[in-house]
């Protein structure tokens, strides 16, 4: 029987980080059952890469180079094809050929029955048409492959993704403003175009595209992965918690303004602190906070309706998100109102926590009524 490949290709903000963390932490247990979750760098390079991540970005040594190994590979492949830079935290990684050779060496050494590759950054391959998918498939002769992908309703997805972008420290517009324009024709909304290269190479019959609601019903991304992969979960696997939380809607406007004025190191200090503390600020639940506004909600749904119909080929032929019209309804509290409400407690708590003076000065001067 030939070697089987299971590829999880994303999307972003569907529990992919938790899934990668789980697979990486349990790589030894998986291998004992003939399932390889490969690393991508030779041991000496992996050690050096971990050290640089820790020294330069304060990222713990168990992260990125091990947990998100296949993201490193995917980002490097995209960069080599397009010339676009890889994220700064991946720039010391080797070439894709070195990483692919490392995976091939592990396959040859361990002779597994199944290889799992897992990276939300695989969704970026559509930038290159079918070329990168064909390259990856051709390197490993993926004749027996199952492609897994989870998609989240676009309003819920973009709200979470924009909170992630804020963690990158980028000075960006608000979703109720011009930020939506930058997403409309990107992989962050063009779901069918994102999937098309994978369908062209592997065929729709080898793809399982899930509505994120089914991921939640199964108990999360890990549980859903086992259901969709067709594999049996080995005994004794170590559970993991939720990873990579986005900036909460109540805090998005404050962090967004901070990214426009704080120095780079303090942007990271501030968003990390906000992620850790936002639940203490007494804001309404995330699901009650509106980040788009009525105008942009209508634009978003109108733009996505034909995409939704096109996604029907991955289901029963009907529009993929049957509840898309519900995305037109605004939540009761605007993100700006929520930010106004929590700002006094943010100032008070930040002062007690003795955050850097630049952050305290920013919070003291912040006028949410002004147009940034």
Secondary structure in CASP SS format (residue, H / E / C, confidence):
PFRMAT SS
TARGET T0000
AUTHOR 0000-0000-0000
METHOD secondary structure of the structure
MODEL  1
X C 1.00
X C 1.00
X C 1.00
X E 1.00
X E 1.00
X E 1.00
X E 1.00
X E 1.00
X C 1.00
X C 1.00
X C 1.00
X C 1.00
X C 1.00
X C 1.00
X C 1.00
X H 1.00
X H 1.00
X H 1.00
X H 1.00
X H 1.00
X H 1.00
X H 1.00
X H 1.00
X H 1.00
X H 1.00
X C 1.00
X H 1.00
X H 1.00
X H 1.00
X H 1.00
X H 1.00
X H 1.00
X C 1.00
X C 1.00
X E 1.00
X E 1.00
X C 1.00
X C 1.00
X C 1.00
X C 1.00
X C 1.00
X C 1.00
X H 1.00
X H 1.00
X H 1.00
X H 1.00
X H 1.00
X H 1.00
X H 1.00
X H 1.00
X H 1.00
X H 1.00
X H 1.00
X H 1.00
X H 1.00
X H 1.00
X H 1.00
X C 1.00
X C 1.00
X C 1.00
X C 1.00
X C 1.00
X C 1.00
X C 1.00
X C 1.00
X C 1.00
X C 1.00
X C 1.00
X H 1.00
X H 1.00
X H 1.00
X H 1.00
X H 1.00
X H 1.00
X H 1.00
X H 1.00
X H 1.00
X H 1.00
X H 1.00
X H 1.00
X H 1.00
X H 1.00
X C 1.00
X C 1.00
X C 1.00
X C 1.00
X C 1.00
X H 1.00
X H 1.00
X H 1.00
X C 1.00
X C 1.00
X C 1.00
X C 1.00
X C 1.00
X H 1.00
X H 1.00
X H 1.00
X H 1.00
X H 1.00
X H 1.00
X H 1.00
X H 1.00
X H 1.00
X H 1.00
X H 1.00
X H 1.00
X H 1.00
X H 1.00
X H 1.00
X C 1.00
X C 1.00
X C 1.00
X E 1.00
X E 1.00
X E 1.00
X E 1.00
X E 1.00
X C 1.00
X H 1.00
X H 1.00
X H 1.00
X H 1.00
X H 1.00
X H 1.00
X H 1.00
X H 1.00
X H 1.00
X C 1.00
X C 1.00
X H 1.00
X H 1.00
X H 1.00
X H 1.00
X H 1.00
X H 1.00
X H 1.00
X H 1.00
X H 1.00
X H 1.00
X C 1.00
X C 1.00
X C 1.00
X E 1.00
X E 1.00
X E 1.00
X E 1.00
X E 1.00
X E 1.00
X E 1.00
X E 1.00
X C 1.00
X C 1.00
X H 1.00
X H 1.00
X H 1.00
X H 1.00
X H 1.00
X H 1.00
X H 1.00
X H 1.00
X H 1.00
X H 1.00
X H 1.00
X H 1.00
X H 1.00
X H 1.00
X C 1.00
X C 1.00
X C 1.00
X C 1.00
X C 1.00
X C 1.00
X C 1.00
X C 1.00
X C 1.00
X C 1.00
X C 1.00
X H 1.00
X H 1.00
X H 1.00
X H 1.00
X H 1.00
X C 1.00
X C 1.00
X C 1.00
X C 1.00
X C 1.00
X C 1.00
X C 1.00
X H 1.00
X H 1.00
X H 1.00
X H 1.00
X H 1.00
X H 1.00
X H 1.00
X H 1.00
X H 1.00
X H 1.00
X H 1.00
X H 1.00
X C 1.00
X H 1.00
X H 1.00
X H 1.00
X E 1.00
X E 1.00
X E 1.00
X E 1.00
X E 1.00
X H 1.00
X H 1.00
X H 1.00
X H 1.00
X H 1.00
X H 1.00
X C 1.00
X C 1.00
X C 1.00
X H 1.00
X H 1.00
X H 1.00
X H 1.00
X H 1.00
X H 1.00
X H 1.00
X H 1.00
X H 1.00
X C 1.00
X C 1.00
X C 1.00
X C 1.00
X C 1.00
X C 1.00
X C 1.00
X C 1.00
X C 1.00
X C 1.00
X C 1.00
X C 1.00
X C 1.00
X C 1.00
X C 1.00
X C 1.00
X C 1.00
X C 1.00
X C 1.00
X H 1.00
X H 1.00
X H 1.00
X H 1.00
X H 1.00
X H 1.00
X H 1.00
X H 1.00
X H 1.00
X H 1.00
X H 1.00
X H 1.00
X H 1.00
X C 1.00
X C 1.00
X H 1.00
X H 1.00
X H 1.00
X H 1.00
X H 1.00
X H 1.00
X H 1.00
X H 1.00
X H 1.00
X H 1.00
X H 1.00
X H 1.00
X H 1.00
X H 1.00
X H 1.00
X H 1.00
X H 1.00
X H 1.00
X C 1.00
X C 1.00
X C 1.00
X C 1.00
X H 1.00
X H 1.00
X H 1.00
X E 1.00
X E 1.00
X C 1.00
X C 1.00
X H 1.00
X H 1.00
X H 1.00
X H 1.00
X H 1.00
X H 1.00
X H 1.00
X H 1.00
X H 1.00
X H 1.00
X H 1.00
X H 1.00
X H 1.00
X H 1.00
X H 1.00
X H 1.00
X H 1.00
X H 1.00
X H 1.00
X H 1.00
X H 1.00
X H 1.00
X C 1.00
X C 1.00
X C 1.00
X C 1.00
X C 1.00
X C 1.00
X C 1.00
X C 1.00
X C 1.00
X H 1.00
X H 1.00
X H 1.00
X H 1.00
X H 1.00
X C 1.00
X C 1.00
X C 1.00
X C 1.00
X E 1.00
X E 1.00
X H 1.00
X H 1.00
X H 1.00
X H 1.00
X H 1.00
X H 1.00
X H 1.00
X H 1.00
X H 1.00
X H 1.00
X H 1.00
X H 1.00
X H 1.00
X H 1.00
X H 1.00
X H 1.00
X H 1.00
X H 1.00
X C 1.00
X C 1.00
X C 1.00
X C 1.00
X H 1.00
X H 1.00
X H 1.00
X H 1.00
X H 1.00
X H 1.00
X H 1.00
X H 1.00
X H 1.00
X C 1.00
X C 1.00
X C 1.00
X C 1.00
X C 1.00
X C 1.00
X C 1.00
END
